[in-house]
């Protein structure tokens, strides 16, 4: 059974997203443990950090979407 290009793209996107999410969680946890913030039993991110991350993710998604468009001459 061969996959068409859409199925391959979804699969690669899913795989990359999962890998990036796991790596991000690992680095977040490692950073919290290194800073000693884990003693409270819970690590909280402030609103500014969450907003900054959300905007960065939106920018990345926009760049990925633009990469799919054909080049203009």
C-alpha positions in Angstrom: 0.0 0.0 0.0 1.5 3.4 -1.0 0.7 6.6 0.7 -0.2 9.7 -1.2 1.6 13.0 -0.5 -1.2 14.3 1.8 -1.0 11.2 4.1 2.8 11.4 4.1 2.7 15.1 5.0 0.2 14.5 7.9 2.4 11.6 9.2 5.6 13.6 9.1 3.8 16.6 10.7 2.4 14.4 13.4 5.8 12.8 14.0 7.6 16.1 14.1 5.0 17.7 16.4 5.1 14.8 18.8 8.9 14.8 18.9 9.0 18.6 19.3 6.4 18.5 22.1 8.3 15.7 24.0 11.6 17.5 23.6 10.0 20.8 24.8 8.5 19.1 27.9 11.8 17.4 28.7 13.7 20.7 28.5 11.1 22.5 30.5 11.2 19.9 33.3 15.0 19.8 33.3 15.1 23.6 33.5 12.7 23.7 36.4 14.6 21.0 38.3 17.9 22.9 37.7 16.5 26.1 39.0 15.2 24.4 42.1 11.5 25.4 41.5 10.3 21.8 41.7 10.3 21.9 45.5 6.9 23.5 45.5 5.5 20.4 43.7 4.2 22.5 40.9 5.9 24.8 38.3 3.8 27.7 37.1 4.5 29.8 34.0 3.6 33.5 34.1 1.1 34.9 31.6 3.8 36.9 29.8 5.8 33.8 29.1 2.7 31.9 27.8 1.7 34.8 25.6 5.2 35.0 24.2 5.3 31.3 23.4 1.9 31.4 21.8 3.0 34.2 19.5 6.2 32.4 18.6 4.2 29.2 17.8 1.7 31.2 15.6 4.7 32.8 13.7 6.2 29.3 13.1 2.8 27.9 11.9 2.5 30.9 9.5 6.0 30.3 8.1 5.1 26.6 7.6 1.9 27.6 5.8 3.7 30.0 3.6 6.3 27.3 2.7 3.5 25.4 1.0 2.7 28.2 -1.5 4.3 28.2 -4.9 7.1 30.7 -5.5 6.1 33.9 -7.3 8.1 35.0 -10.2 
